[in-house]
Amino acid sequence: MLLAAVLSAAMLSSCSNIQTTEEQPSAETTEQTTEEATVGESTPSVEKITLSDESGLPQFNNPSEDSEVAIIHTTLGDIKVMFFPEYAPKAVENFLTHAKEGYYDGISFHRVMEDFMIQGGDPTGTGTGGESIWGEEFENEISENLLPLRGSLCMANAGPDTNESQFFIVQAKPDAAKEIIDSGVADLTEEQKKLFEEQGGDPSLTGSYTVFGQIIEGYDVLDKIAATPVEDNGSGEQSKPVENVVIESVTIEKAK
């Protein structure tokens, strides 16, 4: 896993497509696979984000009253997420508009990698498709106030400023995050290292992908999807679910 993280970080800056070197989420016009996102009733998660320090990161706040939250109903259960439009307005608008119009209904998670992430949002289920609500790629929205921690909802891309419809949710737990930190792949502050070691996530993704949401319920479902058996996705990477995990629908509601 560490070797994969090192290779993927090095290839991100040199390629226009997201690589399949095992540790970089990608949405590209040449390879990658997404399948389905499903909407259903949300089921409370026993896991709750807590911090031993006061980070001030919005990812650890409750959603603002009357703000929009999404329930991604999948064939393995529901995942509820909140959004950060103040930091990633285009990514949030893109996801919410797609969700309200049913764009993600019936799409599967085409790329699943335990101790890394789950990726979806491509109607073709191949990882080569999808488009934004504007019909063209849009720019990254990187903020130091948001990190690719466990449970973060991020835009997949094929390189800087190539965001369309594909997204991923970071699943890596603290042990996996610590291995990446110890490898020296990620350039982090001591405060950031502490957050990743406490909360999990993938430090090597920091600064390369837009973080625009965070799971507030359904970490058990995230882990269940990440643990689904996978096979070769056609490029030599073992990441395509043997049995499709589908997004049945995405419900948008107001936070309470």
Secondary structure, 3 states (H helix, E strand, C coil): CHHHHHHHHHHHCCCCCCCCCCCCCECCCCCCCCECECCCCCCCCCCCCCCCCCCCCHHHCCCCCCCEEEEEEECCEEEEEEECCCCCHHHHHHHHHHHHCCCCECEECCEEECCCEEEECCCCCCCCCCCCCCCCCECCCCCCCCCCECCEEEECECCCCCECCCEEEECCCHHHHHHHHHHCCCCCCHHHHHHHHHHCECHHHCCCCCEEEEEEECHHHHHHHHCCCEEECCCCCEEEECCCCEEEEEEEEECC
